[in-house]
Amino acid sequence: MGSIAVGADDAGAPLKERLADYLQQRGFEVKDFGNGHGVDYPDVAAEVAQAVARGEHDRALLVCGTGLGMAIAANKVPGVRAATAHDPYSAERARKSNDAQVLTMGARVIAPEAAEKVLDHWLEAEFEGGRSAPKVAKLEALDARYHPPEPA
């Protein structure tokens, strides 16, 4: 099934816990990067996104109040594409068109049952390539341009 990292700040902790359990019930290996208490979203987002960028986890789920701050922070990590989705179609397209390895959601924006449905659509979608491949390649080129590798 694969390995999924999860993380949350205070606002997202209860939903993250529910979704982590849901992922485990679906057969995924879940690595929890904290309970959210006293954690600021940029810190947990960076830690989780770095683990994805290093290849330690196939995908990640981040939850805060709106999902927006987590996406902004995770997208600062080179090689990571994070998308906020609160509906099934957006979650599916985040994978199929943008190859987003990180899904973010807002606990103050979505009901737990709806979050599970959104998560299902994201998990079941795979990157299509095709017309989207050159666009994702441009995203990767932006990463390389603004985050060049450090000299050896």
C-alpha positions in Angstrom: 0.0 0.0 0.0 2.7 2.5 0.8 3.8 4.8 3.6 2.0 8.0 4.4 3.3 10.7 6.7 0.8 12.7 8.7 1.1 15.9 10.7 -1.0 18.7 12.2 -1.0 21.8 14.3 -3.4 22.4 17.2 -6.3 23.2 15.0 -5.9 20.1 12.8 -4.9 17.5 15.5 -8.4 15.9 16.0 -9.1 15.5 12.3 -5.5 14.3 11.7 -6.0 11.6 14.3 -9.2 10.4 12.7 -7.7 10.3 9.2 -4.5 8.6 10.4 -6.7 5.8 11.9 -8.7 5.7 8.7 -5.5 5.3 6.6 -4.3 2.4 8.9 -7.7 0.7 8.5 -7.2 1.0 4.7 -3.9 -0.8 5.1 -1.4 2.1 4.8 1.7 2.4 7.0 1.3 5.7 8.8 4.1 7.7 10.3 2.7 10.4 12.6 4.9 13.5 13.0 3.3 14.8 16.1 0.1 15.3 18.0 -0.2 18.9 17.1 -0.2 20.3 20.6 2.0 23.4 20.7 3.2 22.9 17.1 3.1 25.7 14.6 2.0 24.6 11.1 5.2 25.7 9.3 7.3 23.5 11.5 5.4 20.3 11.1 4.8 21.0 7.4 8.5 21.4 6.8 9.4 18.3 8.7 6.8 16.1 6.9 7.6 17.6 3.4 11.3 17.0 3.9 10.6 13.4 4.7 8.6 13.1 1.5 11.3 14.9 -0.5 13.9 12.4 0.9 11.7 9.5 -0.3 11.0 8.2 3.2 7.2 8.3 2.5 5.3 8.0 -0.7 2.7 10.7 0.3 1.7 12.9 3.2 -1.4 14.4 4.7 -1.2 17.7 6.6 -4.1 19.2 8.6 -4.4 22.7 10.1 -7.3 25.1 10.4 -7.8 25.7 6.7 -5.1 23.6 5.0 -3.8 26.6 3.3 -0.9 27.4 5.7 0.3 23.8 5.6 0.3 23.8 1.7 2.2 27.1 1.6 4.8 25.8 4.0 5.1 22.3 2.4 5.6 23.8 -1.0 8.7 25.7 0.2 10.5 22.3 0.3 12.1 21.6 -3.1 10.6 18.6 -4.9 7.3 18.7 -3.0 4.0 19.5 -4.5 1.3 20.1 -1.9 -2.3 20.9 -2.7 -5.3 21.8 -0.5 -8.5 20.0 -1.4 -11.9 19.9 0.3 -13.8 18.2 -2.5 -13.2 14.9 -4.3 -12.6 16.4 -7.8 -9.9 18.8 -6.6 -8.2 16.0 -4.7 -8.2 13.7 -7.7 -6.9 16.4 -10.0 -4.1 17.3 -7.5 -2.8 13.8 -8.2 -3.7 13.2 -11.8 -2.7 16.6 -13.2 -0.2 17.9 -10.7 1.4 14.8 -9.1 0.9 16.2 -5.7 2.5 14.0 -3.1 1.1 16.0 -0.2 -2.6 16.7 0.5 -3.6 19.4 3.0 -7.0 19.9 4.5 -8.6 22.3 7.0 -10.3 20.9 10.1 -12.3 24.1 10.3 -13.5 23.8 6.7 -14.4 20.1 6.2 -16.5 17.5 8.1 -14.6 14.3 9.0 -16.8 12.1 6.8 -16.2 14.4 3.8 -12.5 14.5 4.6 -12.4 10.7 4.4 -14.1 10.8 0.9 -11.6 13.5 -0.3 -8.7 11.4 1.0 -10.1 8.3 -0.8 -10.1 10.2 -4.1 -6.6 11.5 -3.6 -5.3 8.0 -2.7 -6.9 6.3 -5.6 -5.7 8.8 -8.2 -2.3 8.5 -9.9 -0.4 11.0 -12.0 -1.6 10.7 -15.6 1.5 12.2 -17.3 0.4 13.0 -20.9 -0.5 16.7 -21.3 0.3 17.3 -17.6 3.9 15.9 -17.7 5.4 19.1 -19.3 3.7 21.2 -16.7 5.0 19.2 -13.8 8.4 19.3 -15.4 8.2 23.1 -15.4 7.3 22.9 -11.6 10.4 20.8 -11.1 12.5 23.3 -13.1 11.2 26.1 -10.9 12.4 24.2 -7.9 15.8 23.7 -9.5 16.0 27.4 -10.5 15.1 28.8 -7.1 16.6 26.0 -5.0 19.8 25.0 -6.7 21.6 22.0 -5.2 24.3 22.9 -2.6 27.9 22.5 -3.8 29.6 19.3 -2.7 
